[in-house]
Amino acid sequence: MKNDNDVENTEDAEVVCPYCGSRNIAHLIYGMPAFTEELQRKLDEGKVALGGRV
């Protein structure tokens, strides 16, 4: 059984691209996300990107 100290917080974890080593990483969101101020902030910061058909 894992405790909270064993679980990595992916929001704060530094993610590195396994192909090029870049730390400029964004989470892709597919579908129809609820467009909120928080989503807009993350889009502006480059932390998330919208995926799917355009």
VEXKEFI-63377 format. One record per residue (C-alpha): x, y, z; residue in one letter. Coordinates in steps of 0.1 Angstrom, whole numbers, padded with zeros to 4 digits, always signed. Each point is the difference from the previous one (the first is absolute). Layout:
BEGIN
XYZa
...
This chain:
BEGIN
+0000+0000+0000m
+0014+0034-0010k
-0003+0031+0022n
-0002+0036-0012d
+0038+0004+0002n
+0004-0028-0026d
-0023+0016-0026v
+0016+0024-0023e
-0018+0033-0005n
+0000+0002-0038t
-0012+0036+0000e
+0032+0011+0017d
+0024-0027-0013a
+0025+0011-0026e
-0007-0019-0032v
+0026-0006-0026v
-0006-0012-0036c
+0014-0035-0004p
+0008+0008-0037y
+0018+0033+0001c
+0005+0009+0037g
-0020+0032-0002s
-0017+0012+0031r
-0025+0021-0020n
-0028-0025+0004i
-0038+0005-0002a
-0029-0024+0008h
-0023-0006-0029l
-0037+0002+0007i
-0024-0017-0024y
-0038+0003-0003g
-0021+0029+0012m
+0016+0014+0032p
-0018+0024+0022a
+0015+0034-0010f
+0008+0016+0033t
+0024+0028+0011e
+0023-0027+0013e
+0001-0017-0034l
+0006+0033-0017q
+0029+0007+0024r
+0016-0034-0006k
-0004+0005-0038l
+0016+0035+0003d
+0029-0015+0020e
+0005-0028-0025g
-0007-0027+0027k
-0029-0015-0021v
-0009-0002-0036a
-0033-0010-0016l
+0001-0030-0023g
-0023-0016-0025g
-0016+0011-0032r
+0001+0036-0009v
